[in-house]
């Protein structure tokens, strides 16, 4: 499945207030789901000595899927293509790698 296919198909399951004209709802959902991922990782550090067992990996995978869904809806609300975003992000990272600026601060390095 491509990013664009996922974005198109996931849009069919989007039910929230002012769908199609509400970037706030998926923004909040995205941060909420990312927080759930972070919480599960925190518990790996706290309770499991930093080692993720298969069950925990599966649980994190489900939360990552939810994060992807909200990311997709936010991109859709803003008229952005996930495929284009992925391509642009890789190009940016490859440019930084080539220029040896992967480390450091700032968006425009």
N, C-alpha and C positions, 0 to 999 in steps of 0.2 A: 504494500500500500504506500502510495506517495503522500507527502504532506498535503498536497492539494486535495487528494481523494479523502483523506481524513477530515480535512477542514470542511469539505462539502457534506460528507456523511454525518459528522458530529453536529453540524448546524441543524440537522433534522430533529435532533433531540433537545434543542435549546428551548426551554420554557422558563421565562423570567420576565419581570415587569419591563414594559417598553422595549421588548426584544426588537432588534434592528435599529434602535436609536438609544442605546444605553450601554456605554462603555464602562460605567462605574460598577455595575453589578459583576461582570466578569473580572474586573480588576480586583475587587474585594475577594471574589472566589479564588482567584489565582494566588493571592497572598495568603489566604486561609489554608489552602491545600499545601502550599510550600511550607507553611508553618507546621502542618501535620507531618510532612516528610522530615523536617528538622527535629520534631519531637520524637519521632521513632528512632532517628539516628542518635539523638541525645540519650535515649534509653539503652541503646546498644553500648554506648560508652559507659553509662552509669551501672547497668545491670549485667552486661555480658562481656566485660573486659575488652570492649572494642571489636568483638568478633560477631559478625552477623550470621545467624543460622539461616537455613533455607526458608523457614516459616516467616522470619522477619524480613528477609529479602522479598518474599512474595507480598507481604503486607506493604512494604515500601513501594513495590512495583504498582500496587493498586492506587496508592496515593499519587505516584508519579503520573499514572494514567489520568487521574482526576485533574492534576496540574496541567497536563497536556490539553485536556478538554477546555479548561478555562482559558488557557493561552490561545487556543484556537478561536474561541468565541470572542475574546478581546481583539484578536487580529481581524476577525470578520467584522466586528462592530466598527473598526477603524478603516475598513476597506483595504486591509493588507493581506498579502498572500504568504502563508507559512513557507512555501517553497522559496519565494523570493527572500524572505527574512533569513532562512537557513543559508541560502547562497551568499547573501550579503555578509552575514556573520562569518562564514568560513573565509570569504575573501579578505575581510578585515583582519581576522586572526592570522591568516597566512602572510599578509603584508607585515603585520607586527613581528611574526616569526622571522621573516626574511630580514627585517630591519633590526632584529634583536631587541624588540621593545615589548615582548610579551609580559615581562615583569614591569612593575611600575604603576603609577597612578594616572588617572585622566582618561577620558573617553577618546580624545583625539591625539593619540600618541603614535 
